[in-house]
Amino acid sequence: MKANDKVDAREIRRKLGMNQQQFWSKLGVTQSGGSRYESGRNMPRPVQQLLRLVHVEQIDIQKIRRDDYEVVEYLRSSKSDLFKELKKEAKAAHKGRKTN
């Protein structure tokens, strides 16, 4: 799924085997609000992006800190070669942990 793709929240939730309360509470959305999104109501872009991060990319947003984000943005804009190298190494390390 790309960042600009529309999300099918109901399909994602069902694939994860979660009920609406479990699924939507991780995003700070009420069950009734989530139900409306699943029924076709327009989902705001920030909610779509949060859904993608939490349920598709499996990022624990409780662990994200502003200073971590600032470091990433600094590396991305000012030290792009180092950023790409570190990103590649992190991806390889993550794959190694998954296969063990």
N, CA, C and O atoms as a Tinker XYZ file with bonds, in Angstrom:
   400  protein
     1  N      0.833000   -1.173000    0.000000    73     2
     2  CA     0.000000    0.000000    0.000000    64     1     3
     3  C      0.884000    1.244000    0.000000    63     2     4     5
     4  O      1.804000    1.368000    0.809000    81     3
     5  N      0.595000    2.140000   -0.900000    73     3     6
     6  CA     1.337000    3.387000   -0.997000    64     5     7
     7  C      0.682000    4.429000   -0.107000    63     6     8     9
     8  O     -0.489000    4.302000    0.252000    81     7
     9  N      1.433000    5.450000    0.246000    73     7    10
    10  CA     0.943000    6.490000    1.147000    64     9    11
    11  C     -0.298000    7.184000    0.597000    63    10    12    13
    12  O     -1.124000    7.652000    1.381000    81    11
    13  N     -0.459000    7.269000   -0.717000    73    11    14
    14  CA    -1.587000    7.984000   -1.310000    64    13    15
    15  C     -2.778000    7.088000   -1.613000    63    14    16    17
    16  O     -3.832000    7.591000   -2.000000    81    15
    17  N     -2.643000    5.780000   -1.449000    73    15    18
    18  CA    -3.734000    4.859000   -1.730000    64    17    19
    19  C     -4.873000    5.047000   -0.740000    63    18    20    21
    20  O     -4.651000    5.317000    0.440000    81    19
    21  N     -6.111000    4.900000   -1.242000    73    19    22
    22  CA    -7.262000    4.878000   -0.347000    64    21    23
    23  C     -7.210000    3.575000    0.436000    63    22    24    25
    24  O     -6.809000    2.538000   -0.091000    81    23
    25  N     -7.617000    3.639000    1.691000    73    23    26
    26  CA    -7.573000    2.443000    2.519000    64    25    27
    27  C     -8.963000    1.842000    2.643000    63    26    28    29
    28  O     -9.961000    2.559000    2.712000    81    27
    29  N     -9.013000    0.533000    2.671000    73    27    30
    30  CA   -10.255000   -0.184000    2.945000    64    29    31
    31  C    -10.147000   -0.670000    4.386000    63    30    32    33
    32  O     -9.666000   -1.771000    4.655000    81    31
    33  N    -10.601000    0.168000    5.295000    73    31    34
    34  CA   -10.443000   -0.100000    6.723000    64    33    35
    35  C    -11.091000   -1.419000    7.128000    63    34    36    37
    36  O    -10.509000   -2.195000    7.886000    81    35
    37  N    -12.279000   -1.669000    6.628000    73    35    38
    38  CA   -12.984000   -2.906000    7.001000    64    37    39
    39  C    -12.168000   -4.130000    6.593000    63    38    40    41
    40  O    -12.034000   -5.078000    7.368000    81    39
    41  N    -11.626000   -4.110000    5.385000    73    39    42
    42  CA   -10.838000   -5.242000    4.894000    64    41    43
    43  C     -9.573000   -5.432000    5.736000    63    42    44    45
    44  O     -9.229000   -6.557000    6.100000    81    43
    45  N     -8.891000   -4.339000    6.039000    73    43    46
    46  CA    -7.685000   -4.419000    6.868000    64    45    47
    47  C     -8.027000   -4.974000    8.242000    63    46    48    49
    48  O     -7.331000   -5.852000    8.752000    81    47
    49  N     -9.097000   -4.463000    8.839000    73    47    50
    50  CA    -9.518000   -4.911000   10.178000    64    49    51
    51  C     -9.850000   -6.395000   10.173000    63    50    52    53
    52  O     -9.455000   -7.126000   11.082000    81    51
    53  N    -10.564000   -6.836000    9.166000    73    51    54
    54  CA   -10.937000   -8.253000    9.083000    64    53    55
    55  C     -9.722000   -9.147000    8.906000    63    54    56    57
    56  O     -9.640000  -10.215000    9.513000    81    55
    57  N     -8.765000   -8.710000    8.065000    73    55    58
    58  CA    -7.548000   -9.494000    7.870000    64    57    59
    59  C     -6.757000   -9.623000    9.161000    63    58    60    61
    60  O     -6.102000  -10.638000    9.397000    81    59
    61  N     -6.819000   -8.581000   10.002000    73    59    62
    62  CA    -6.115000   -8.614000   11.278000    64    61    63
    63  C     -6.882000   -9.379000   12.356000    63    62    64    65
    64  O     -6.350000   -9.647000   13.433000    81    63
    65  N     -8.132000   -9.726000   12.060000    73    63    66
    66  CA    -8.947000  -10.476000   13.014000    64    65    67
    67  C     -9.345000   -9.651000   14.243000    63    66    68    69
    68  O     -9.468000  -10.191000   15.343000    81    67
    69  N     -9.542000   -8.365000   14.055000    73    67    70
    70  CA    -9.872000   -7.488000   15.172000    64    69    71
    71  C    -11.320000   -7.038000   15.080000    63    70    72    73
    72  O    -11.883000   -6.916000   13.993000    81    71
    73  N    -11.916000   -6.791000   16.253000    73    71    74
    74  CA   -13.232000   -6.176000   16.224000    64    73    75
    75  C    -13.059000   -4.665000   16.084000    63    74    76    77
    76  O    -11.947000   -4.148000   16.191000    81    75
    77  N    -14.163000   -3.964000   15.845000    73    75    78
    78  CA   -14.067000   -2.520000   15.611000    64    77    79
    79  C    -13.468000   -1.782000   16.804000    63    78    80    81
    80  O    -12.669000   -0.864000   16.618000    81    79
    81  N    -13.833000   -2.158000   18.003000    73    79    82
    82  CA   -13.307000   -1.480000   19.188000    64    81    83
    83  C    -11.790000   -1.608000   19.268000    63    82    84    85
    84  O    -11.097000   -0.614000   19.485000    81    83
    85  N    -11.274000   -2.806000   19.096000    73    83    86
    86  CA    -9.822000   -3.041000   19.148000    64    85    87
    87  C     -9.092000   -2.246000   18.064000    63    86    88    89
    88  O     -8.084000   -1.588000   18.321000    81    87
    89  N     -9.624000   -2.324000   16.863000    73    87    90
    90  CA    -8.997000   -1.716000   15.699000    64    89    91
    91  C     -8.953000   -0.193000   15.795000    63    90    92    93
    92  O     -7.892000    0.414000   15.648000    81    91
    93  N    -10.101000    0.416000   16.042000    73    91    94
    94  CA   -10.198000    1.870000   16.003000    64    93    95
    95  C     -9.625000    2.538000   17.247000    63    94    96    97
    96  O     -9.163000    3.676000   17.169000    81    95
    97  N     -9.644000    1.864000   18.383000    73    95    98
    98  CA    -9.115000    2.487000   19.602000    64    97    99
    99  C     -7.616000    2.747000   19.495000    63    98   100   101
   100  O     -7.110000    3.687000   20.107000    81    99
   101  N     -6.901000    1.931000   18.728000    73    99   102
   102  CA    -5.464000    2.156000   18.535000    64   101   103
   103  C     -5.186000    3.452000   17.788000    63   102   104   105
   104  O     -4.066000    3.963000   17.818000    81   103
   105  N     -6.206000    3.985000   17.117000    73   103   106
   106  CA    -6.064000    5.226000   16.359000    64   105   107
   107  C     -6.685000    6.414000   17.088000    63   106   108   109
   108  O     -6.608000    7.548000   16.614000    81   107
   109  N     -7.297000    6.152000   18.234000    73   107   110
   110  CA    -7.975000    7.224000   18.950000    64   109   111
   111  C     -9.328000    7.567000   18.349000    63   110   112   113
   112  O     -9.843000    8.669000   18.541000    81   111
   113  N     -9.898000    6.618000   17.621000    73   111   114
   114  CA   -11.205000    6.805000   16.982000    64   113   115
   115  C    -12.207000    5.933000   17.719000    63   114   116   117
   116  O    -11.908000    4.790000   18.066000    81   115
   117  N    -13.389000    6.469000   17.956000    73   115   118
   118  CA   -14.424000    5.682000   18.635000    64   117   119
   119  C    -14.900000    4.548000   17.725000    63   118   120   121
   120  O    -14.731000    4.604000   16.507000    81   119
   121  N    -15.484000    3.541000   18.320000    73   119   122
   122  CA   -16.026000    2.416000   17.548000    64   121   123
   123  C    -17.106000    2.920000   16.597000    63   122   124   125
   124  O    -17.160000    2.486000   15.446000    81   123
   125  N    -17.966000    3.826000   17.056000    73   123   126
   126  CA   -19.042000    4.318000   16.193000    64   125   127
   127  C    -18.484000    5.147000   15.034000    63   126   128   129
   128  O    -18.996000    5.077000   13.917000    81   127
   129  N    -17.441000    5.927000   15.296000    73   127   130
   130  CA   -16.798000    6.683000   14.219000    64   129   131
   131  C    -16.163000    5.748000   13.205000    63   130   132   133
   132  O    -16.290000    5.950000   11.998000    81   131
   133  N    -15.479000    4.726000   13.700000    73   131   134
   134  CA   -14.868000    3.742000   12.814000    64   133   135
   135  C    -15.904000    3.007000   11.984000    63   134   136   137
   136  O    -15.681000    2.718000   10.808000    81   135
   137  N    -17.030000    2.709000   12.598000    73   135   138
   138  CA   -18.114000    2.037000   11.885000    64   137   139
   139  C    -18.615000    2.900000   10.728000    63   138   140   141
   140  O    -18.904000    2.391000    9.645000    81   139
   141  N    -18.716000    4.199000   10.962000    73   139   142
   142  CA   -19.149000    5.101000    9.886000    64   141   143
   143  C    -18.131000    5.113000    8.745000    63   142   144   145
   144  O    -18.514000    5.118000    7.575000    81   143
   145  N    -16.839000    5.116000    9.076000    73   143   146
   146  CA   -15.819000    5.072000    8.022000    64   145   147
   147  C    -15.916000    3.771000    7.232000    63   146   148   149
   148  O    -15.790000    3.766000    6.007000    81   147
   149  N    -16.139000    2.681000    7.936000    73   147   150
   150  CA   -16.238000    1.383000    7.263000    64   149   151
   151  C    -17.490000    1.300000    6.393000    63   150   152   153
   152  O    -17.530000    0.522000    5.440000    81   151
   153  N    -18.501000    2.089000    6.711000    73   151   154
   154  CA   -19.751000    2.082000    5.944000    64   153   155
   155  C    -19.726000    3.051000    4.773000    63   154   156   157
   156  O    -20.719000    3.186000    4.058000    81   155
   157  N    -18.601000    3.727000    4.569000    73   155   158
   158  CA   -18.485000    4.573000    3.395000    64   157   159
   159  C    -18.333000    6.059000    3.655000    63   158   160   161
   160  O    -18.111000    6.822000    2.715000    81   159
   161  N    -18.442000    6.490000    4.890000    73   159   162
   162  CA   -18.234000    7.913000    5.169000    64   161   163
   163  C    -16.790000    8.272000    4.847000    63   162   164   165
   164  O    -15.876000    7.477000    5.066000    81   163
   165  N    -16.598000    9.469000    4.329000    73   163   166
   166  CA   -15.257000    9.917000    3.958000    64   165   167
   167  C    -14.345000    9.971000    5.179000    63   166   168   169
   168  O    -14.660000   10.616000    6.179000    81   167
   169  N    -13.206000    9.279000    5.076000    73   167   170
   170  CA   -12.237000    9.244000    6.164000    64   169   171
   171  C    -11.217000   10.363000    5.945000    63   170   172   173
   172  O    -10.612000   10.444000    4.875000    81   171
   173  N    -11.021000   11.222000    6.939000    73   171   174
   174  CA   -10.027000   12.296000    6.785000    64   173   175
   175  C     -8.637000   11.729000    6.520000    63   174   176   177
   176  O     -8.288000   10.658000    7.016000    81   175
   177  N     -7.853000   12.453000    5.737000    73   175   178
   178  CA    -6.515000   12.004000    5.371000    64   177   179
   179  C     -5.646000   11.682000    6.592000    63   178   180   181
   180  O     -4.945000   10.671000    6.568000    81   179
   181  N     -5.659000   12.492000    7.658000    73   179   182
   182  CA    -4.832000   12.128000    8.817000    64   181   183
   183  C     -5.214000   10.769000    9.426000    63   182   184   185
   184  O     -4.345000   10.027000    9.885000    81   183
   185  N     -6.491000   10.452000    9.430000    73   183   186
   186  CA    -6.931000    9.155000    9.954000    64   185   187
   187  C     -6.462000    8.043000    9.016000    63   186   188   189
   188  O     -6.023000    6.987000    9.472000    81   187
   189  N     -6.556000    8.282000    7.705000    73   187   190
   190  CA    -6.066000    7.287000    6.735000    64   189   191
   191  C     -4.583000    7.011000    6.947000    63   190   192   193
   192  O     -4.155000    5.856000    6.953000    81   191
   193  N     -3.805000    8.068000    7.119000    73   191   194
   194  CA    -2.368000    7.912000    7.294000    64   193   195
   195  C     -2.046000    7.193000    8.607000    63   194   196   197
   196  O     -1.160000    6.339000    8.656000    81   195
   197  N     -2.763000    7.545000    9.651000    73   195   198
   198  CA    -2.559000    6.886000   10.937000    64   197   199
   199  C     -2.920000    5.408000   10.844000    63   198   200   201
   200  O     -2.207000    4.558000   11.378000    81   199
   201  N     -4.010000    5.106000   10.176000    73   199   202
   202  CA    -4.429000    3.717000    9.975000    64   201   203
   203  C     -3.327000    2.950000    9.232000    63   202   204   205
   204  O     -2.981000    1.829000    9.606000    81   203
   205  N     -2.786000    3.561000    8.187000    73   203   206
   206  CA    -1.721000    2.906000    7.417000    64   205   207
   207  C     -0.491000    2.651000    8.291000    63   206   208   209
   208  O      0.088000    1.566000    8.244000    81   207
   209  N     -0.094000    3.638000    9.081000    73   207   210
   210  CA     1.086000    3.473000    9.932000    64   209   211
   211  C      0.886000    2.388000   10.978000    63   210   212   213
   212  O      1.755000    1.538000   11.174000    81   211
   213  N     -0.249000    2.418000   11.642000    73   211   214
   214  CA    -0.497000    1.513000   12.772000    64   213   215
   215  C     -0.851000    0.103000   12.319000    63   214   216   217
   216  O     -0.293000   -0.869000   12.827000    81   215
   217  N     -1.771000   -0.017000   11.369000    73   215   218
   218  CA    -2.296000   -1.343000   11.036000    64   217   219
   219  C     -1.678000   -1.988000    9.792000    63   218   220   221
   220  O     -1.731000   -3.209000    9.648000    81   219
   221  N     -1.103000   -1.201000    8.903000    73   219   222
   222  CA    -0.473000   -1.781000    7.716000    64   221   223
   223  C      1.037000   -1.882000    7.934000    63   222   224   225
   224  O      1.629000   -2.944000    7.741000    81   223
   225  N      1.649000   -0.773000    8.336000    73   223   226
   226  CA     3.096000   -0.760000    8.566000    64   225   227
   227  C      3.469000   -1.343000    9.930000    63   226   228   229
   228  O      4.640000   -1.612000   10.198000    81   227
   229  N      2.466000   -1.534000   10.786000    73   227   230
   230  CA     2.661000   -2.120000   12.126000    64   229   231
   231  C      3.637000   -1.313000   12.991000    63   230   232   233
   232  O      4.490000   -1.878000   13.675000    81   231
   233  N      3.497000    0.012000   12.948000    73   231   234
   234  CA     4.342000    0.897000   13.750000    64   233   235
   235  C      3.644000    1.189000   15.065000    63   234   236   237
   236  O      2.483000    1.597000   15.082000    81   235
   237  N      4.349000    0.980000   16.163000    73   235   238
   238  CA     3.805000    1.287000   17.488000    64   237   239
   239  C      3.985000    2.778000   17.724000    63   238   240   241
   240  O      5.068000    3.229000   18.098000    81   239
   241  N      2.932000    3.531000   17.507000    73   239   242
   242  CA     3.034000    4.985000   17.603000    64   241   243
   243  C      3.288000    5.462000   19.027000    63   242   244   245
   244  O      3.662000    6.617000   19.228000    81   243
   245  N      3.094000    4.610000   20.005000    73   243   246
   246  CA     3.400000    4.977000   21.383000    64   245   247
   247  C      4.899000    5.161000   21.593000    63   246   248   249
   248  O      5.323000    5.846000   22.524000    81   247
   249  N      5.699000    4.548000   20.723000    73   247   250
   250  CA     7.154000    4.605000   20.865000    64   249   251
   251  C      7.796000    5.744000   20.075000    63   250   252   253
   252  O      8.995000    5.987000   20.218000    81   251
   253  N      7.027000    6.444000   19.249000    73   251   254
   254  CA     7.578000    7.518000   18.435000    64   253   255
   255  C      7.755000    8.766000   19.300000    63   254   256   257
   256  O      6.838000    9.191000   20.002000    81   255
   257  N      8.937000    9.331000   19.231000    73   255   258
   258  CA     9.253000   10.549000   19.976000    64   257   259
   259  C      9.630000   11.648000   18.985000    63   258   260   261
   260  O     10.212000   11.374000   17.936000    81   259
   261  N      9.300000   12.873000   19.322000    73   259   262
   262  CA     9.577000   13.995000   18.426000    64   261   263
   263  C     11.068000   14.097000   18.086000    63   262   264   265
   264  O     11.423000   14.342000   16.933000    81   263
   265  N     11.938000   13.911000   19.078000    73   263   266
   266  CA    13.363000   14.044000   18.785000    64   265   267
   267  C     13.849000   12.944000   17.844000    63   266   268   269
   268  O     14.773000   13.170000   17.063000    81   267
   269  N     13.241000   11.755000   17.905000    73   267   270
   270  CA    13.586000   10.697000   16.945000    64   269   271
   271  C     13.197000   11.131000   15.532000    63   270   272   273
   272  O     13.955000   10.948000   14.579000    81   271
   273  N     12.025000   11.700000   15.421000    73   271   274
   274  CA    11.538000   12.176000   14.126000    64   273   275
   275  C     12.451000   13.280000   13.589000    63   274   276   277
   276  O     12.755000   13.316000   12.396000    81   275
   277  N     12.883000   14.173000   14.471000    73   275   278
   278  CA    13.769000   15.261000   14.063000    64   277   279
   279  C     15.106000   14.726000   13.537000    63   278   280   281
   280  O     15.654000   15.262000   12.574000    81   279
   281  N     15.624000   13.677000   14.165000    73   279   282
   282  CA    16.870000   13.070000   13.696000    64   281   283
   283  C     16.666000   12.474000   12.308000    63   282   284   285
   284  O     17.501000   12.656000   11.423000    81   283
   285  N     15.580000   11.777000   12.122000    73   283   286
   286  CA    15.288000   11.180000   10.817000    64   285   287
   287  C     15.187000   12.264000    9.748000    63   286   288   289
   288  O     15.768000   12.130000    8.670000    81   287
   289  N     14.466000   13.319000   10.036000    73   287   290
   290  CA    14.312000   14.403000    9.064000    64   289   291
   291  C     15.648000   15.080000    8.764000    63   290   292   293
   292  O     15.913000   15.440000    7.617000    81   291
   293  N     16.482000   15.254000    9.771000    73   291   294
   294  CA    17.810000   15.841000    9.566000    64   293   295
   295  C     18.647000   14.952000    8.650000    63   294   296   297
   296  O     19.253000   15.432000    7.692000    81   295
   297  N     18.676000   13.663000    8.948000    73   295   298
   298  CA    19.445000   12.738000    8.117000    64   297   299
   299  C     18.915000   12.709000    6.691000    63   298   300   301
   300  O     19.689000   12.715000    5.733000    81   299
   301  N     17.613000   12.676000    6.555000    73   299   302
   302  CA    16.999000   12.599000    5.234000    64   301   303
   303  C     17.356000   13.837000    4.395000    63   302   304   305
   304  O     17.652000   13.712000    3.206000    81   303
   305  N     17.330000   15.023000    5.004000    73   303   306
   306  CA    17.558000   16.239000    4.230000    64   305   307
   307  C     19.029000   16.645000    4.123000    63   306   308   309
   308  O     19.435000   17.206000    3.105000    81   307
   309  N     19.833000   16.373000    5.154000    73   307   310
   310  CA    21.207000   16.869000    5.170000    64   309   311
   311  C     22.275000   15.803000    4.950000    63   310   312   313
   312  O     23.386000   16.117000    4.523000    81   311
   313  N     21.955000   14.578000    5.232000    73   311   314
   314  CA    22.923000   13.483000    5.124000    64   313   315
   315  C     22.267000   12.310000    4.399000    63   314   316   317
   316  O     22.195000   11.196000    4.918000    81   315
   317  N     21.792000   12.589000    3.185000    73   315   318
   318  CA    20.967000   11.598000    2.483000    64   317   319
   319  C     21.699000   10.280000    2.226000    63   318   320   321
   320  O     21.085000    9.215000    2.287000    81   319
   321  N     22.986000   10.337000    1.942000    73   319   322
   322  CA    23.725000    9.085000    1.718000    64   321   323
   323  C     23.776000    8.248000    2.995000    63   322   324   325
   324  O     23.568000    7.035000    2.962000    81   323
   325  N     24.051000    8.899000    4.105000    73   323   326
   326  CA    24.084000    8.206000    5.395000    64   325   327
   327  C     22.689000    7.672000    5.734000    63   326   328   329
   328  O     22.554000    6.553000    6.228000    81   327
   329  N     21.656000    8.473000    5.467000    73   327   330
   330  CA    20.282000    8.041000    5.718000    64   329   331
   331  C     19.963000    6.771000    4.938000    63   330   332   333
   332  O     19.415000    5.819000    5.494000    81   331
   333  N     20.305000    6.755000    3.650000    73   331   334
   334  CA    20.032000    5.580000    2.813000    64   333   335
   335  C     20.795000    4.356000    3.305000    63   334   336   337
   336  O     20.260000    3.247000    3.324000    81   335
   337  N     22.038000    4.563000    3.700000    73   335   338
   338  CA    22.853000    3.456000    4.208000    64   337   339
   339  C     22.255000    2.885000    5.501000    63   338   340   341
   340  O     22.130000    1.670000    5.654000    81   339
   341  N     21.893000    3.772000    6.416000    73   339   342
   342  CA    21.307000    3.325000    7.690000    64   341   343
   343  C     19.964000    2.646000    7.473000    63   342   344   345
   344  O     19.646000    1.660000    8.137000    81   343
   345  N     19.191000    3.167000    6.556000    73   343   346
   346  CA    17.886000    2.572000    6.246000    64   345   347
   347  C     18.061000    1.145000    5.717000    63   346   348   349
   348  O     17.331000    0.234000    6.109000    81   347
   349  N     19.031000    0.966000    4.827000    73   347   350
   350  CA    19.311000   -0.357000    4.267000    64   349   351
   351  C     19.757000   -1.324000    5.365000    63   350   352   353
   352  O     19.301000   -2.466000    5.416000    81   351
   353  N     20.656000   -0.856000    6.246000    73   351   354
   354  CA    21.141000   -1.693000    7.345000    64   353   355
   355  C     20.007000   -2.059000    8.308000    63   354   356   357
   356  O     19.915000   -3.199000    8.764000    81   355
   357  N     19.155000   -1.094000    8.608000    73   355   358
   358  CA    18.034000   -1.357000    9.515000    64   357   359
   359  C     17.071000   -2.371000    8.922000    63   358   360   361
   360  O     16.565000   -3.243000    9.627000    81   359
   361  N     16.820000   -2.255000    7.632000    73   359   362
   362  CA    15.921000   -3.192000    6.961000    64   361   363
   363  C     16.491000   -4.604000    7.008000    63   362   364   365
   364  O     15.766000   -5.564000    7.271000    81   363
   365  N     17.798000   -4.728000    6.751000    73   363   366
   366  CA    18.458000   -6.039000    6.790000    64   365   367
   367  C     18.437000   -6.614000    8.203000    63   366   368   369
   368  O     18.207000   -7.810000    8.385000    81   367
   369  N     18.674000   -5.770000    9.201000    73   367   370
   370  CA    18.652000   -6.234000   10.589000    64   369   371
   371  C     17.250000   -6.682000   10.987000    63   370   372   373
   372  O     17.087000   -7.673000   11.698000    81   371
   373  N     16.243000   -5.950000   10.526000    73   371   374
   374  CA    14.851000   -6.306000   10.840000    64   373   375
   375  C     14.486000   -7.654000   10.214000    63   374   376   377
   376  O     13.835000   -8.482000   10.852000    81   375
   377  N     14.901000   -7.866000    8.981000    73   375   378
   378  CA    14.637000   -9.159000    8.312000    64   377   379
   379  C     15.323000  -10.286000    9.065000    63   378   380   381
   380  O     14.759000  -11.368000    9.223000    81   379
   381  N     16.547000  -10.032000    9.532000    73   379   382
   382  CA    17.285000  -11.046000   10.291000    64   381   383
   383  C     16.587000  -11.430000   11.569000    63   382   384   385
   384  O     16.603000  -12.600000   11.953000    81   383
   385  N     15.971000  -10.471000   12.239000    73   383   386
   386  CA    15.223000  -10.758000   13.474000    64   385   387
   387  C     13.962000  -11.549000   13.185000    63   386   388   389
   388  O     13.562000  -12.395000   13.984000    81   387
   389  N     13.329000  -11.282000   12.047000    73   387   390
   390  CA    12.093000  -11.989000   11.688000    64   389   391
   391  C     12.347000  -13.462000   11.381000    63   390   392   393
   392  O     11.504000  -14.307000   11.681000    81   391
   393  N     13.499000  -13.778000   10.787000    73   391   394
   394  CA    13.768000  -15.162000   10.383000    64   393   395
   395  C     14.333000  -15.994000   11.517000    63   394   396   397
   396  O     14.389000  -17.218000   11.404000    81   395
   397  N     14.754000  -15.369000   12.609000    73   395   398
   398  CA    15.313000  -16.134000   13.744000    64   397   399
   399  C     14.226000  -16.600000   14.679000    63   398   400
   400  O     14.512000  -17.254000   15.682000    81   399
